[in-house]
Amino acid sequence: MKLATLLFGSAAAVACMAFNPACAETPATPSPAERDGSHDFDFNTGLWKTHLKRRVHPLNGSTQFIELNGTVSVRDVWGGKAHLEEIEADGPNGHWQGLSLFLYNPSSHQWSQNFVNSKSGVLVPGLIGAFKGGRGELFESDTLDGRAILVRGVWSDIGPNSHRYEESYSDDGGKTWEVQLTADKTKVKG
């Protein structure tokens, strides 16, 4: 019967249990449970000072950046399974506002981040991903100047009073990444 199980897989195992009750005594190995990541973004809740640095001309070799300073206010929604982030910053081009909606999908165990800039008023499809080892990585495909790119958002250096967000672009399928935006946040209050 062991040879039949090897040759015919689970159908043979079912047949084994039907004809030999001893086969049923060996329990199947349960698959590991998915990690519940519904509170992965809890660190982000509160009021933060932020320093943003954005590349002016992405993916063309430019090293020119603009810098902005401002505040980020993040509040929990749905008991922490969603977060609403409001960003206000000032820089050389004036005042800028953005809003992110973070949503947790309990079926896929993944987060999405959907973003809207106040100037466009258009909610864009989000980055999707998860946290592993204290680092969050979310991805999306997008276009830039008519060409397909990948976007990666990374939350790192997460501590009780600070963390970093970094957004990078790739135009070679993820082989190389160019940092487009960094946001260093320092907590004002929880």
N, C-alpha and C positions, 0 to 999 in steps of 0.2 A: 504494500500500500504506500510506503514511503516513496518508491520510484514513481508511482502514479501521481502523487502530490507534486513531485518535482516536474514531471512532464506536463501535467494538466492544470496546475495551479489551484485556484480556489474552488473550481468545480470538483476536483478530486477531493479536496478537503471536505466539502459538503457531503459527497458520497461516502467518505470515510466515516463521518459522524452518523450517517443514516444506517450504516451496516455495523459499526463498531463503536459502542458508547464510550470506550476508553479514549477515543480521539477527542471527544468533546471536553475532556478534563483539562486539556492544555488551552489556557485562555489566550485569546489573540492579544498581541501587543498593542495597547492603545496609542494612538498618535498623540504627540505632545500638544497640549493646549496652547492656543495662540495667546500671546501676552496681551493683557488689557492695557492699552495705551491711552485710555480716555482722559487721563490726568497729566499727560506728558507736557502740555502747555501751561499747566498751573503756575509755573515759575514766572510766566510773562504777565500775570495779572498785577495791576497796580499802576502807579504813575511814574514815568521814567523821563530823565533827560536823555536826549540822543544827539549824537554827532554822526551825520551822514556824509559819505564821500561817494560821489557818482562819477563814473567815466563819461566824458562828453560824447565821444565817438566810438561806440562799441565795435569790436572785432575788425578794426582797420589799422591796428598798430599804434593808435593814439595813446599817449600817456597823460593827456590833459584831463583833470578832474575838477569838479566843483564841490564845495563843501557847504553844508547846511547845519544849523543847530536848532534844536527845538524840543518839543515834548511828545511823548507817546502815552496815551491813556488806554489801558486795556481792562475790560470788565468781562466777567464770566456770564455766560448765557446757558440756560438749560442745565444748571447744576454743574457747570464746568465742561460739558460735552461740546460746547461752542464758546468762542471768545470773539469779542468785537474790539478791534484795535483802531484808535483814531490817532493820526499823525499830523502834527503841525510843525513846520520848520521854516526858517528864514535863511536866505542865502543871497548870492550876488544877483539872482534873477527875481528877487522878491519873495513873497510869502507863498508857501506850498502846503497843500493839504492832501492827505490820502487816507483811505480806510481799508482795513483787511478784515475779512470774516474767516475765522478758522472753524472748521467743522470736523467732528470725529465720526467716522463710519464704523459702527460696532461690528458689522458683518465682515468687512475687509481688514479691520484693525489698522486703518490708515487715517491720516489727517489730510484735509485739503485746505489750501489758503487761497481765497479769492480776493482780488484787489481792485480798487477803483481810485482813480485820481480825480480830484474835484474839478479839474479843468475839462476832462473828457466826459465825466458822468457815466461811463460805461464800465459795468462790472465784467472783468475778463475771466475766462476759465482759469481754474486754479492749478497751483502746484499740488502734487499728491505724493505722499510718502509716509515715513514713520521714523520713530526714534529708536536708536540702538546704541547701547553703551554711553548714554548721556549726551548723545549728539543726534539732532534731527536733520534728516535730509529729505527734501521734497523736490519733485521734478515735474517738468511739463515740456511739451514741444510747442514751438512758436515760430514766427517768421520775423526776420529783421531785414529791411531793405529788399524784400522779395525772396529771400533765401531761407530755407528751413534751418532752425537752430534748436538746441536743447537749452533749457534753463534749469539751474539747480539752486535751490535755497537751502542754506545750512545754518542751523542754530547751534552755537558752540560756546565754550568757556562759560557755561551756565553756573552761576553762583547765586547766593541769596540776594546780592545787591548789584549784580551786573551780568550781562551776557552780550553776545555778539551775533549779529545776523550778517550773512554774506551771500550775495547773489552773483552767480557766474553764468557765462554763456559759452556754448560750444558749437562750432560749425563743422565739426568733424565726427559727429556721432558719439561724443563723450570721451574721445581719446585725450583731448586737451581742453582745459577750461581757462577762460579769462575772467577775472574778477571785474564785475561791473559796478557793484554797490556794496559798501560796508555800512553797517549801523551799529555803533557801540553805544549800549544803553547802561545808564547808571540809575538805580532806584532812588526816587524822591520819597515815595511812601507806598506801603502795601495796600 
